[in-house]
Amino acid sequence: MKKTTLSVLTAVLLLFASCTYEEVNDQTSPEAIDVVDQDKPLSIDQINSAIQEKLDSKGSFDWTEASDHLLWSATQHSNNLLTVGYGENGESFSTAKGQALENIKSEILNTILRTSTSKSTEDILIYDDEILNYIDVTVTTLESITALRQNEQIRYLEPEGYRFFTLAQNPETGRSSAGCSQSNVNIPSADYGTNANGAKIPWNYYDHKIDQAWAYSTGRGIGVGVIDTGLSPNQPLLGSRFDDFYSGRYVQKYGTYVDSFWWWSTKTDGPNDRCGHGTSASAAIAAPNNNTGDFLGVAYESNLISYRGTSDVVLEGYHERKGVANALKALGNRSDVKIISMSIGYPWSIGRIKDALRYAHSRGKMIFAAGGTSTNFTNWYGVIFPATMSETVAVTGVEERAQYDRCDICHDGSKIDFTIIMERSNNNHQPVVGFNNGESSSFGGSSTATATTAGIAALVWAKNPSWNRGQVLQRLKESGDFYPNRSSRYGYGNIDALKAVRGF
C-alpha cells in the first residue's frame, strides 16, 4: 500500500471515522527541511514530514523533540497560538497559585513582549487557567520560541491550534466526524439475551460473567463521569427515563466544548450529543435495566455525569482539548464521582489534558482511557494518549475466541492494562441503546472496551464502598485472565466480573 502522509494517517487512529480520506504525496523530505530559510515558517507538508519521520523512527512524537523552527512554524499555522506549561517538573496544577508561580508566568509574558512587536500583556495573553499551570499566548516570532525554550521553569510549549486532520474534515463544514454514528442497527437475536424485565443483555456480558455479577452488585451509589461528545436528547433511557426503575438514581449533563473555529469564542454549545459516540459510551456503562426491551448497561444502577467536552473522538482542535481539560477539572472536584471514562484521545500527549488528568487523579478518581482504534492499515500504531499515562487505566478490545487476538481495528501494547471481548467472529460488536428512542446501536473498538471496564469498576466499588481507587484496581487485576502475570500486549487480560465483585 502506498505510504500516506501524517494528515491522513492520524485522522483514522481513533475509532470509525465516517469521512472519506485520500492520499497526498509529500514532496518535501525531512532532509530538505534542514536547509530551508529559517526566517520563513515551514509549510504544513514540511511539518508533517518531520513529525512522520519521528513516528517512523521512534513510534512516537513529542513537541519537546521539535526544533525551534519546527515549533515556531507549527505555531504560525495555528493562529500564532502557543500553550505554555510552567512550573517545576510534575507541577501540573495548583489550587492556590503562590508568588513563585505568578513570577514564572510574568517572566514568560515579559519574554514574549521583549522578543516581539506586541506592546502589552493584553495583546498576548489569551487564557490563564485558574488551577492548571498553563497559559495560552500569542507568539509571532522565532526569537520568542528560542527565548522561551531557555527557561528551565517551562515544562512544555505546544502549538495548540495546529491540526493534522485537514483531510479528515468534512469539506463543507471543515470539521471531522471521527467515531461518529447515529444510525439505528438491527441486532440479531443471537447477539443478546433477556432478563426478567425484558431488557436485552449484550452477548459479551456473558463472556465476562457480568450477568452473574449483578447478583452481588449493580453499581448503585457510584458516580461515573463520561467525557465524550455528550448525550443524545432523543434517548429517554439516558434522560427522562433514566431513573424510572430505581429511586434516587440520577443523570446529569454538562457541556464544556465550544463549537467554533475561533479561539476567542467562549460560549459552549451545551450538553447534547451531535455525534453519537458519547451516547453509546454512556449507554454501555449506565443504561437502565428497563422494561422497554432495550439494552442495559453494565452498571445499570450507577449515576451518570456526562460532559460534552469534544465534537468527536480525535482531540485535534483547541476547543476540544480545552473542553476535555475543563471537564476533567470539574469531575475531579465532585465528591460523588469515583470513576471517569474517556473513550477519546490523540496519537501523542497534549499538555493541558495531561495536567488536568493529573489533577483529577490527585482527587482520587479512577480514570479509564481507550488504547486506540484505527483502520486495518494503521494498526501498527501503539497505545494512544491519554492511555499512555500512568494515571490512567488503559483498555483495548479483543475478539471472542479461545486465544487472544485484538479486534480488527484495536491497538495493543505494553501500556494496556485490561481487555474486553467486543467483537465476534462475524465482526458483530457490542450492542447498546441507540441515539434515538427505541433504537439500538453497535459499539466497537477500544471505546466500548473502555466504557465496559469502567462499568465493571463501578460494580466493584459499589460492592465495596469503603475502598479506595488502588483497592478497586487491585481487585480488577486479580480478576484478569493473566494475573499474577501480565501480557506484553494485553495487560492482565479479560476481566471476570463475577470474581471481581464477589471476591475469591
C-alpha positions as a printed NumPy array, in Angstrom:
array([[  0.   ,   0.   ,   0.   ],
       [  1.202,   3.47 ,  -0.832],
       [  2.513,   5.34 ,   2.215],
       [  0.183,   8.108,   3.373],
       [  1.144,  11.375,   4.987],
       [  0.502,  12.115,   8.636],
       [ -2.611,  14.161,   7.916],
       [ -4.26 ,  11.003,   6.574],
       [ -2.709,   8.523,   8.945],
       [ -3.546,  10.143,  12.237],
       [ -7.035,  11.05 ,  11.095],
       [ -8.054,   7.421,  11.44 ],
       [ -6.116,   6.429,  14.524],
       [ -9.182,   6.613,  16.728],
       [-12.417,   4.818,  16.095],
       [-14.52 ,   4.558,  12.967],
       [-14.017,   7.774,  11.037],
       [-17.027,   8.422,   8.84 ],
       [-15.221,  10.633,   6.35 ],
       [-13.595,   9.797,   3.024],
       [ -9.797,  10.002,   3.042],
       [ -7.459,  10.491,   0.112],
       [ -3.725,  10.08 ,  -0.243],
       [ -1.343,  13.007,  -0.543],
       [  2.167,  12.933,  -1.92 ],
       [  4.579,  14.862,   0.297],
       [  7.339,  16.148,  -1.939],
       [  9.389,  17.637,   0.902],
       [ 11.851,  15.255,   2.517],
       [ 12.967,  15.673,   6.159],
       [ 16.488,  16.375,   4.868],
       [ 15.234,  19.345,   2.863],
       [ 13.821,  20.934,   5.99 ],
       [ 17.325,  21.444,   7.344],
       [ 18.222,  23.837,   4.539],
       [ 15.089,  25.959,   4.327],
       [ 15.06 ,  29.659,   5.121],
       [ 14.949,  29.973,   8.906],
       [ 13.201,  33.335,   8.556],
       [ 10.181,  31.671,   6.94 ],
       [  7.847,  29.132,   8.53 ],
       [  7.793,  25.601,   7.161],
       [  4.779,  24.521,   5.166],
       [  2.221,  22.138,   6.639],
       [  3.577,  19.362,   4.402],
       [  7.096,  20.004,   5.688],
       [  5.95 ,  19.975,   9.321],
       [  4.006,  16.766,   8.791],
       [  7.012,  15.187,   7.098],
       [  9.227,  15.956,  10.096],
       [  6.673,  14.536,  12.507],
       [  6.197,  11.464,  10.324],
       [  9.95 ,  10.844,  10.41 ],
       [  9.823,  10.754,  14.23 ],
       [  6.869,   8.382,  14.18 ],
       [  8.617,   6.085,  11.721],
       [ 11.887,   6.013,  13.662],
       [ 10.595,   6.033,  17.256],
       [  6.909,   5.194,  17.103],
       [  6.106,   8.397,  18.99 ],
       [  6.38 ,  12.161,  18.804],
       [  6.589,  14.969,  21.334],
       [  6.874,  18.695,  20.712],
       [  9.842,  18.782,  23.086],
       [ 11.75 ,  16.933,  20.338],
       [ 10.957,  19.557,  17.705],
       [ 13.475,  22.194,  16.673],
       [ 12.735,  25.835,  17.471],
       [ 11.991,  26.422,  13.802],
       [  9.597,  23.471,  13.551],
       [  7.729,  24.52 ,  16.699],
       [  7.501,  28.136,  15.554],
       [  6.294,  27.06 ,  12.117],
       [  3.517,  24.953,  13.6  ],
       [  2.519,  27.897,  15.776],
       [  2.286,  30.103,  12.699],
       [ -0.16 ,  27.628,  11.18 ],
       [ -2.326,  27.701,  14.305],
       [ -3.254,  31.369,  14.597],
       [  0.034,  32.056,  16.443],
       [ -1.44 ,  30.233,  19.453],
       [  1.016,  28.62 ,  21.838],
       [  0.26 ,  26.786,  25.08 ],
       [  2.925,  27.203,  27.75 ],
       [  3.027,  24.817,  30.688],
       [  5.072,  26.269,  33.523],
       [  6.326,  25.325,  36.981],
       [  8.659,  22.692,  38.315],
       [  8.693,  19.224,  36.742],
       [  5.5  ,  17.464,  37.764],
       [  3.907,  20.695,  38.976],
       [  0.857,  20.317,  36.757],
       [ -1.616,  22.177,  38.923],
       [ -2.023,  24.398,  41.937],
       [ -5.331,  25.119,  43.649],
       [ -3.847,  28.334,  45.025],
       [ -1.031,  29.719,  42.9  ],
       [  1.74 ,  31.153,  45.047],
       [  4.009,  34.058,  44.249],
       [  6.661,  31.797,  42.731],
       [  4.259,  30.586,  40.036],
       [  2.999,  34.098,  39.408],
       [  6.596,  35.243,  38.953],
       [  7.237,  32.49 ,  36.387],
       [  4.128,  33.485,  34.494],
       [  5.174,  37.133,  34.454],
       [  8.615,  36.152,  33.199],
       [  7.049,  34.193,  30.324],
       [  4.921,  37.135,  29.275],
       [  7.823,  39.572,  29.549],
       [  9.97 ,  37.271,  27.41 ],
       [  7.377,  37.321,  24.645],
       [  6.997,  41.109,  24.859],
       [ 10.751,  41.546,  24.695],
       [ 11.127,  39.38 ,  21.592],
       [  8.095,  40.506,  19.611],
       [  6.315,  43.628,  18.432],
       [  3.468,  43.209,  20.933],
       [  3.012,  46.224,  23.189],
       [  1.202,  44.846,  26.236],
       [  0.3  ,  41.698,  28.131],
       [ -3.294,  42.08 ,  26.951],
       [ -2.071,  41.623,  23.378],
       [ -0.535,  38.22 ,  24.013],
       [ -2.319,  36.539,  26.959],
       [ -5.254,  34.534,  25.607],
       [ -6.145,  32.284,  28.543],
       [ -4.877,  31.799,  32.079],
       [ -6.111,  28.652,  33.805],
       [ -7.092,  29.061,  37.443],
       [ -5.973,  25.57 ,  38.54 ],
       [ -3.737,  24.049,  35.898],
       [ -0.313,  25.598,  35.447],
       [ -0.511,  26.688,  31.834],
       [ -1.367,  29.764,  29.797],
       [ -2.32 ,  30.273,  26.155],
       [ -0.39 ,  33.067,  24.472],
       [  0.116,  34.623,  21.053],
       [  3.628,  34.139,  19.712],
       [  4.673,  35.566,  16.36 ],
       [  8.468,  35.385,  16.24 ],
       [ 11.031,  32.608,  16.183],
       [ 13.025,  34.638,  18.707],
       [ 10.217,  34.239,  21.243],
       [ 10.257,  30.45 ,  20.856],
       [ 14.029,  30.303,  21.245],
       [ 13.988,  32.522,  24.321],
       [ 11.156,  30.633,  25.989],
       [ 12.948,  27.327,  25.499],
       [ 15.84 ,  28.619,  27.553],
       [ 13.581,  28.983,  30.59 ],
       [ 14.004,  25.868,  32.732],
       [ 10.74 ,  26.574,  34.536],
       [  8.717,  25.968,  31.384],
       [  7.525,  22.365,  31.245],
       [  6.214,  22.354,  27.678],
       [  5.471,  24.522,  24.652],
       [  2.766,  23.293,  22.276],
       [  1.169,  24.822,  19.157],
       [ -2.287,  24.036,  20.473],
       [ -4.249,  25.004,  17.408],
       [ -2.162,  23.054,  14.904],
       [ -4.274,  20.484,  13.051],
       [ -3.107,  17.391,  11.202],
       [ -6.555,  16.32 ,  10.159],
       [ -7.455,  18.557,   7.251],
       [ -8.191,  15.57 ,   5.022],
       [-10.411,  14.004,   7.663],
       [-12.586,  17.056,   7.838],
       [-15.89 ,  17.406,   6.071],
       [-15.2  ,  19.662,   3.052],
       [-18.446,  21.549,   3.648],
       [-18.205,  22.125,   7.39 ],
       [-14.439,  21.899,   7.918],
       [-14.979,  19.541,  10.863],
       [-14.025,  15.906,  11.258],
       [-16.507,  13.315,  12.445],
       [-14.232,  10.502,  13.586],
       [-16.096,   7.863,  15.56 ],
       [-19.492,   9.444,  14.964],
       [-22.622,   7.474,  14.101],
       [-26.291,   7.932,  14.928],
       [-27.526,   5.012,  12.833],
       [-30.101,   2.522,  14.05 ],
       [-28.79 ,  -1.064,  13.869],
       [-30.943,  -4.177,  13.794],
       [-29.289,  -6.502,  16.297],
       [-29.751, -10.239,  15.557],
       [-31.319, -12.288,  18.344],
       [-28.142, -14.374,  18.637],
       [-26.322, -11.29 ,  19.91 ],
       [-28.297, -10.786,  23.106],
       [-30.226, -12.425,  25.902],
       [-33.033, -11.043,  28.038],
       [-33.64 , -10.716,  31.748],
       [-36.84 , -10.898,  33.798],
       [-37.76 ,  -7.311,  32.92 ],
       [-37.357,  -7.976,  29.218],
       [-34.249,  -5.795,  28.965],
       [-31.67 ,  -7.037,  26.486],
       [-28.286,  -8.27 ,  27.687],
       [-25.415,  -7.864,  25.168],
       [-23.747, -11.108,  24.11 ],
       [-20.332, -10.237,  25.53 ],
       [-21.675,  -9.664,  29.045],
       [-21.904, -13.444,  29.321],
       [-18.227, -13.816,  28.318],
       [-17.249, -11.605,  31.254],
       [-19.895, -13.023,  33.646],
       [-21.368,  -9.568,  34.092],
       [-24.856, -11.082,  34.244],
       [-23.775, -13.235,  37.209],
       [-22.043, -10.305,  38.906],
       [-25.396,  -8.485,  39.127],
       [-26.419, -10.855,  41.919],
       [-23.839,  -9.033,  44.073],
       [-23.696,  -5.503,  42.667],
       [-25.392,  -3.276,  40.118],
       [-23.285,  -0.163,  40.666],
       [-25.762,   1.601,  42.912],
       [-24.464,   4.806,  44.513],
       [-21.345,   5.104,  42.329],
       [-20.957,   8.178,  40.14 ],
       [-19.345,   7.603,  36.749],
       [-18.213,  10.606,  34.739],
       [-18.071,  10.248,  30.956],
       [-16.064,  12.785,  28.951],
       [-17.072,  12.414,  25.341],
       [-19.409,  14.016,  22.805],
       [-22.357,  14.328,  25.186],
       [-25.744,  12.607,  25.45 ],
       [-28.486,  12.425,  22.86 ],
       [-31.585,  14.446,  23.804],
       [-33.605,  11.886,  21.811],
       [-32.839,   8.895,  24.051],
       [-35.107,   8.98 ,  27.144],
       [-33.353,   5.999,  28.759],
       [-30.364,   8.341,  29.202],
       [-32.619,  11.249,  30.086],
       [-36.154,  11.455,  31.447],
       [-36.475,   7.688,  31.948],
       [-33.016,   7.15 ,  33.428],
       [-34.487,   6.767,  36.941],
       [-37.783,   5.076,  36.061],
       [-36.85 ,   1.928,  37.91 ],
       [-34.548,   2.935,  40.804],
       [-35.479,   5.793,  43.096],
       [-32.683,   8.284,  43.671],
       [-30.574,   7.406,  40.657],
       [-29.562,  10.436,  38.575],
       [-28.114,  11.503,  35.248],
       [-26.591,  14.953,  34.81 ],
       [-25.471,  16.564,  31.568],
       [-22.928,  19.34 ,  31.065],
       [-21.056,  20.927,  28.204],
       [-17.542,  22.372,  28.13 ],
       [-16.976,  22.271,  24.369],
       [-17.081,  25.482,  22.346],
       [-18.233,  24.758,  18.814],
       [-16.228,  27.409,  16.997],
       [-13.175,  27.773,  14.778],
       [-12.137,  30.913,  16.615],
       [-10.025,  30.623,  19.745],
       [-11.617,  33.705,  21.297],
       [-15.085,  32.135,  21.373],
       [-16.173,  31.133,  24.88 ],
       [-19.82 ,  30.105,  24.589],
       [-20.3  ,  26.35 ,  24.908],
       [-22.882,  24.617,  22.742],
       [-24.475,  22.662,  25.594],
       [-24.524,  19.015,  26.682],
       [-26.318,  17.435,  23.719],
       [-24.552,  14.858,  21.589],
       [-24.27 ,  15.742,  17.897],
       [-22.025,  12.799,  17.077],
       [-23.424,   9.665,  18.732],
       [-20.229,   8.361,  20.275],
       [-20.806,   9.8  ,  23.743],
       [-24.333,   8.387,  23.823],
       [-23.023,   4.903,  23.033],
       [-20.232,   5.096,  25.621],
       [-22.651,   6.259,  28.326],
       [-25.187,   3.589,  27.384],
       [-22.574,   0.844,  27.694],
       [-21.892,   1.969,  31.254],
       [-25.225,   3.016,  32.708],
       [-28.287,   2.407,  30.503],
       [-31.081,   1.321,  32.902],
       [-32.464,  -2.162,  33.499],
       [-35.556,  -1.173,  31.547],
       [-38.908,  -2.778,  30.747],
       [-38.909,  -1.358,  27.219],
       [-36.946,  -4.209,  25.645],
       [-33.829,  -2.088,  25.141],
       [-30.197,  -2.864,  26.003],
       [-28.996,  -2.245,  29.545],
       [-25.587,  -1.063,  30.719],
       [-23.019,  -2.853,  32.849],
       [-23.599,  -0.75 ,  35.99 ],
       [-27.293,  -0.118,  35.427],
       [-27.894,   1.417,  38.862],
       [-24.91 ,   3.773,  38.824],
       [-25.217,   7.533,  38.5  ],
       [-24.112,   9.105,  35.237],
       [-22.44 ,  12.502,  34.86 ],
       [-21.898,  13.301,  31.185],
       [-19.639,  16.038,  29.839],
       [-19.681,  17.08 ,  26.208],
       [-16.033,  18.069,  26.021],
       [-15.355,  17.329,  22.362],
       [-17.093,  17.103,  18.995],
       [-15.662,  13.677,  18.106],
       [-13.103,  11.178,  19.374],
       [ -9.934,  12.742,  17.951],
       [ -8.744,  15.596,  20.183],
       [ -7.429,  17.7  ,  17.321],
       [ -8.679,  21.207,  17.985],
       [ -8.07 ,  23.94 ,  20.528],
       [-11.628,  23.944,  21.868],
       [-11.761,  20.143,  22.076],
       [ -8.595,  19.983,  24.148],
       [ -9.667,  22.854,  26.343],
       [-13.154,  21.353,  26.722],
       [-11.768,  17.987,  27.84 ],
       [ -9.361,  19.615,  30.292],
       [-12.18 ,  21.679,  31.82 ],
       [-14.373,  18.578,  32.105],
       [-11.589,  16.735,  33.926],
       [-11.248,  19.593,  36.399],
       [-14.998,  19.684,  37.018],
       [-15.26 ,  15.925,  37.567],
       [-12.158,  15.983,  39.735],
       [-13.912,  18.43 ,  42.055],
       [-17.018,  16.269,  42.5  ],
       [-17.145,  14.064,  45.586],
       [-19.889,  11.873,  44.097],
       [-17.751,  10.854,  41.098],
       [-15.463,   7.869,  41.615],
       [-14.758,   6.879,  38.01 ],
       [-14.044,   8.778,  34.793],
       [-14.337,   7.09 ,  31.39 ],
       [-12.583,   8.584,  28.334],
       [-13.034,   6.744,  25.032],
       [-11.24 ,   9.583,  23.239],
       [ -7.634,  10.517,  22.584],
       [ -4.785,  11.536,  20.324],
       [ -1.622,   9.894,  18.946],
       [  0.672,  11.802,  21.323],
       [  0.405,  13.734,  24.567],
       [ -1.414,  17.045,  24.993],
       [ -0.002,  19.171,  27.791],
       [ -3.178,  20.748,  29.165],
       [ -5.033,  17.413,  29.19 ],
       [ -2.073,  15.735,  30.861],
       [ -2.152,  18.443,  33.56 ],
       [ -5.915,  18.045,  34.002],
       [ -5.664,  14.264,  34.239],
       [ -3.074,  14.565,  36.965],
       [ -5.38 ,  16.946,  38.808],
       [ -8.352,  14.561,  38.611],
       [ -6.11 ,  11.656,  39.606],
       [ -4.868,  13.603,  42.633],
       [ -8.519,  13.864,  43.713],
       [ -8.813,  10.072,  43.898],
       [-10.558,   9.454,  40.565],
       [-10.1  ,   6.185,  38.699],
       [ -9.635,   7.143,  35.053],
       [-10.153,   4.695,  32.18 ],
       [ -8.796,   5.542,  28.721],
       [ -9.08 ,   3.881,  25.312],
       [ -5.952,   2.196,  23.966],
       [ -6.791,   3.267,  20.42 ],
       [ -8.783,   2.13 ,  17.41 ],
       [ -8.   ,   2.554,  13.741],
       [ -8.424,   1.172,  10.27 ],
       [ -6.576,  -2.029,   9.473],
       [ -3.605,  -0.423,   7.723],
       [ -2.73 ,   1.799,  10.721],
       [ -2.852,  -0.894,  13.397],
       [  0.92 ,  -0.752,  13.63 ],
       [  0.485,   2.306,  15.825],
       [  0.766,   1.666,  19.555],
       [ -1.319,   2.799,  22.501],
       [ -2.505,   6.395,  22.206],
       [ -2.702,   9.292,  24.658],
       [ -4.029,   9.55 ,  27.362],
       [ -3.99 ,   5.764,  27.797],
       [ -0.191,   6.047,  27.764],
       [ -0.222,   7.899,  31.089],
       [  0.444,   6.079,  34.354],
       [ -2.504,   7.951,  35.872],
       [ -4.946,   6.171,  33.551],
       [ -6.122,   2.569,  33.184],
       [ -5.695,   1.602,  29.519],
       [ -8.173,  -0.756,  27.843],
       [ -8.474,  -2.319,  24.397],
       [-10.828,  -4.727,  22.635],
       [-10.28 ,  -8.364,  21.662],
       [-12.17 , -10.942,  19.639],
       [-14.394, -13.688,  21.008],
       [-12.177, -16.714,  20.511],
       [-10.138, -19.23 ,  22.518],
       [ -6.816, -17.425,  22.033],
       [ -6.246, -13.715,  22.498],
       [ -6.417, -11.625,  19.354],
       [ -7.134,  -7.909,  19.271],
       [-10.202,  -6.748,  17.404],
       [ -9.616,  -5.95 ,  13.743],
       [ -9.173,  -2.25 ,  14.411],
       [ -7.877,  -2.195,  18.011],
       [ -4.43 ,  -1.2  ,  19.27 ],
       [ -2.424,  -3.181,  21.809],
       [  0.926,  -2.85 ,  23.564],
       [  2.745,  -2.768,  26.872],
       [  0.676,   0.153,  28.184],
       [ -2.597,  -1.835,  28.028],
       [ -3.962,  -2.881,  31.429],
       [ -7.147,  -4.809,  30.522],
       [ -9.098,  -6.163,  27.586],
       [-12.786,  -6.64 ,  26.855],
       [-14.263,  -9.113,  24.371],
       [-16.288,  -6.938,  21.994],
       [-16.012,  -8.496,  18.522],
       [-17.486, -11.794,  17.319],
       [-16.176, -13.996,  14.513],
       [-18.832, -12.472,  12.24 ],
       [-17.478,  -8.988,  13.149],
       [-20.587,  -8.084,  15.171],
       [-19.781,  -5.717,  18.02 ],
       [-21.303,  -4.959,  21.418],
       [-24.901,  -3.706,  21.1  ],
       [-26.032,  -0.686,  23.127],
       [-29.015,   1.635,  23.436],
       [-29.225,   3.786,  20.309],
       [-29.171,   7.517,  19.659],
       [-32.958,   7.75 ,  19.319],
       [-35.83 ,   6.369,  21.364],
       [-36.446,   2.68 ,  20.68 ],
       [-33.299,   2.252,  18.606],
       [-30.134,   0.198,  19.081],
       [-26.558,   0.739,  18.029],
       [-23.431,  -1.353,  17.541],
       [-20.472,  -0.044,  19.507],
       [-16.953,  -1.284,  18.751],
       [-13.231,  -0.837,  19.194],
       [-11.36 ,   0.188,  22.307],
       [-14.124,   2.72 ,  23.037],
       [-16.665,   0.105,  24.038],
       [-13.969,  -1.872,  25.858],
       [-13.102,   1.209,  27.925],
       [-16.702,   2.041,  28.819],
       [-17.482,  -1.58 ,  29.699],
       [-14.456,  -1.811,  32.   ],
       [-15.48 ,   1.432,  33.691],
       [-18.87 ,  -0.174,  34.317],
       [-17.255,  -3.259,  35.874],
       [-15.192,  -1.   ,  38.14 ],
       [-18.433,   0.663,  39.261],
       [-19.821,  -2.771,  40.201],
       [-16.731,  -3.495,  42.299],
       [-16.751,  -0.111,  44.01 ],
       [-20.463,  -0.293,  44.804],
       [-19.907,  -3.703,  46.443],
       [-17.005,  -2.244,  48.446],
       [-17.93 ,   1.419,  49.037],
       [-15.194,   1.989,  51.638],
       [-12.43 ,   1.031,  49.215],
       [-10.109,   3.498,  47.521],
       [ -9.052,   3.56 ,  43.881],
       [ -5.999,   1.385,  44.464],
       [ -8.022,  -1.376,  46.097],
       [-10.553,  -1.419,  43.266],
       [ -7.782,  -1.559,  40.677],
       [ -6.069,  -4.399,  42.508],
       [ -9.292,  -6.419,  42.532],
       [ -9.675,  -5.869,  38.788],
       [ -6.122,  -7.105,  38.258],
       [ -6.739, -10.193,  40.381],
       [ -9.799, -10.941,  38.249],
       [ -7.872, -10.785,  34.971],
       [ -7.047, -13.883,  32.918],
       [ -3.285, -13.469,  33.178],
       [ -2.959, -12.448,  36.835],
       [ -0.482, -12.584,  38.598],
       [  1.349, -12.283,  35.279],
       [  0.974,  -9.512,  32.748],
       [  0.918,  -9.822,  28.971],
       [  3.175,  -7.523,  26.953],
       [  0.226,  -6.787,  24.628],
       [ -2.931,  -7.249,  26.698],
       [ -2.038,  -6.403,  30.296],
       [ -3.998,  -8.535,  32.766],
       [ -6.387,  -9.599,  30.017],
       [-10.134, -10.154,  30.178],
       [-11.827,  -9.422,  33.499],
       [-14.084, -11.964,  35.187],
       [-16.708,  -9.577,  36.614],
       [-18.142, -12.223,  38.94 ],
       [-14.752, -12.736,  40.585],
       [-14.217,  -9.002,  40.706],
       [-17.368,  -8.255,  42.707],
       [-17.642, -11.466,  44.74 ],
       [-14.005, -11.937,  45.644],
       [-12.248, -15.252,  45.944]])
